[in-house]
Amino acid sequence: MPLVDPKPEAATPELDELYKFFNKTLGFAPNSVMTMQRKPGLAEAFVNMNKAAMAGPIPSDFKRLLAVISSQAAGCRYCQAHTVLGAKNFGADDERLREIWTYKTSDKFTDREKAALDFALAASSVPNAVDGEIAQELKAHWTDDEIVELLGVIALFGFLNRWNDTMATSLEGPAKDIASEMLGAVWEVGKHGGS
């Protein structure tokens, strides 16, 4: 059962433009944002941060795979489902989605991608596990500008993971369906099953 119920989209018409962003990326406005609209400035700031973090030359599907791993480290099932759906919507290959949990040994990911995914896992852990070895491997494959772009995504999902796990945000059907299909038996809806 959610800690706070989301409000319907029509409840805050001044945020209509923000909802369009998610309707484009996910196909619906997520319950997390529908809950944030109780404080419209927070919802607006979050959507603008989301747009900024997801902009840039790193492919959108890979940014969402990065967020899957970040959300795995945090344990947020809601965000895992949303990021898989987002990755799929931005063209991620089904095999890469199915092998995201085993990216370290999968031939579906390059060494460059594996370095970024290791970084996401370490940066999202509590306590933070980014050490010299992870930093060195990351810098061998990514420029400083790209590292800032990667960490922007990881940090964005740090906020979302805390928000959605604390709120026990109810997971929407399309996200639940794709996570069940792509993430298999290691994923469950958990506390995000709704009321």
C-alpha positions in Angstrom: 0.0 0.0 0.0 1.5 3.4 -1.0 2.5 5.7 1.8 0.9 8.6 -0.1 -1.6 8.1 -3.0 -0.8 9.7 -6.3 -3.1 12.5 -7.5 -4.7 12.2 -11.0 -3.0 14.0 -13.9 -5.9 16.5 -14.1 -5.3 17.6 -10.5 -2.4 19.9 -11.4 -3.0 21.2 -15.0 -0.1 23.6 -14.8 2.1 20.5 -14.9 0.6 19.2 -18.2 3.9 19.8 -20.1 5.8 17.7 -17.6 3.4 14.8 -18.0 4.0 14.9 -21.8 7.7 14.1 -21.2 6.8 10.8 -19.5 4.0 10.0 -21.9 6.7 10.2 -24.6 9.4 8.1 -22.7 7.2 5.6 -20.9 3.8 5.8 -22.5 2.2 7.1 -19.2 2.8 9.6 -16.4 4.3 7.5 -13.6 2.8 7.3 -10.1 6.0 8.7 -8.6 5.4 12.0 -10.5 1.7 11.9 -9.7 2.6 11.8 -6.0 5.3 14.5 -6.4 2.7 16.8 -7.9 1.4 17.3 -4.3 4.3 19.7 -4.2 4.3 21.1 -7.8 7.8 22.7 -7.5 9.3 19.4 -6.6 7.6 17.6 -9.6 8.8 20.4 -11.9 12.4 20.3 -10.6 12.5 16.5 -10.8 11.3 16.5 -14.4 13.8 19.1 -15.4 16.6 17.1 -13.6 15.4 14.0 -15.5 15.6 15.8 -18.8 19.0 17.2 -18.1 20.4 13.8 -16.9 19.0 11.9 -19.9 20.2 14.5 -22.5 23.6 14.1 -24.1 25.5 11.9 -26.5 25.4 8.6 -24.5 22.6 6.5 -26.0 19.3 6.7 -24.2 18.8 2.9 -24.1 22.2 2.5 -22.4 21.5 5.2 -19.8 18.4 3.3 -18.8 20.4 0.1 -18.5 22.8 2.0 -16.3 19.7 3.0 -14.2 18.6 -0.7 -14.0 21.9 -1.6 -12.3 21.8 1.5 -10.1 18.3 0.6 -9.0 19.3 -3.0 -8.4 22.0 -1.9 -6.0 19.4 0.3 -4.2 16.8 -2.5 -4.2 14.1 -0.5 -5.8 11.8 -2.8 -7.8 9.7 0.1 -9.0 12.7 1.8 -10.7 14.0 -1.4 -12.0 10.7 -2.0 -13.9 10.6 1.6 -15.2 14.1 1.6 -16.4 13.7 -1.7 -18.3 10.5 -0.3 -19.9 12.4 2.9 -20.8 15.4 1.0 -22.2 13.0 -1.1 -24.3 11.2 2.0 -25.5 14.5 3.6 -26.5 15.6 0.5 -28.6 17.4 -1.8 -26.1 17.8 -5.3 -27.5 15.8 -8.0 -25.7 18.9 -10.1 -25.1 20.7 -7.3 -23.4 17.7 -6.7 -21.2 17.5 -10.3 -20.2 21.2 -10.4 -19.5 21.5 -7.2 -17.6 21.9 -9.0 -14.2 24.8 -11.0 -15.7 26.4 -8.2 -17.7 29.8 -8.9 -16.2 30.0 -12.3 -18.0 27.7 -11.5 -20.9 29.1 -11.0 -24.4 26.2 -8.6 -25.1 28.1 -5.8 -23.4 31.3 -4.2 -24.4 34.2 -3.6 -21.9 33.4 0.1 -22.1 29.7 -0.6 -21.1 30.8 -3.1 -18.4 33.1 -0.4 -16.8 30.1 2.0 -16.7 27.8 -0.6 -15.3 30.4 -1.6 -12.6 30.6 2.2 -11.8 26.8 2.4 -11.5 26.7 -0.6 -9.1 29.5 0.8 -7.0 28.3 4.4 -7.0 24.8 3.2 -6.0 25.9 1.0 -3.1 25.7 2.1 0.5 28.4 2.8 1.5 29.7 4.1 -1.8 32.0 1.5 -3.3 33.7 3.5 -6.0 37.4 2.8 -5.5 40.6 3.4 -7.4 40.2 0.2 -9.5 36.7 1.1 -10.6 37.7 4.7 -11.3 40.8 3.6 -13.3 38.7 1.2 -15.4 36.0 3.8 -16.0 38.6 6.5 -17.0 40.2 4.0 -19.5 36.9 3.9 -21.4 35.1 7.1 -20.8 36.0 10.8 -21.0 35.5 13.1 -18.0 32.4 14.7 -19.7 30.9 11.2 -20.2 31.6 10.3 -16.6 29.7 13.3 -15.5 26.8 12.3 -17.8 26.9 8.8 -16.4 26.9 9.9 -12.8 24.1 12.3 -13.5 21.9 9.3 -14.4 23.1 7.3 -11.4 22.4 10.3 -9.0 19.0 10.9 -10.5 18.1 7.3 -9.8 19.5 7.6 -6.3 16.8 10.1 -5.7 14.1 8.0 -7.4 15.1 4.8 -5.6 14.7 6.5 -2.2 11.5 8.2 -3.2 9.7 5.1 -4.7 10.9 2.6 -2.1 9.9 4.9 0.8 6.6 5.8 -0.8 6.0 2.1 -1.8 4.8 3.7 -5.1 2.3 1.4 -6.9 3.8 0.0 -10.1 1.9 0.6 -13.3 0.9 -2.4 -15.5 3.1 -1.7 -18.5 6.2 -1.5 -16.4 5.3 -4.5 -14.3 4.7 -6.6 -17.5 8.0 -5.8 -19.1 10.0 -6.3 -15.9 8.3 -9.7 -15.4 9.1 -10.7 -19.0 12.7 -9.3 -19.2 14.1 -9.7 -15.7 12.6 -13.1 -15.1 12.5 -15.0 -11.9 15.0 -12.7 -10.1 12.5 -9.8 -10.2 9.3 -9.4 -8.2 7.0 -6.4 -7.7 7.5 -6.5 -3.9 5.9 -3.6 -2.0 5.0 -1.8 -5.2 2.0 -4.1 -5.9 -0.4 -1.4 -4.7 -3.3 -1.5 -2.5 
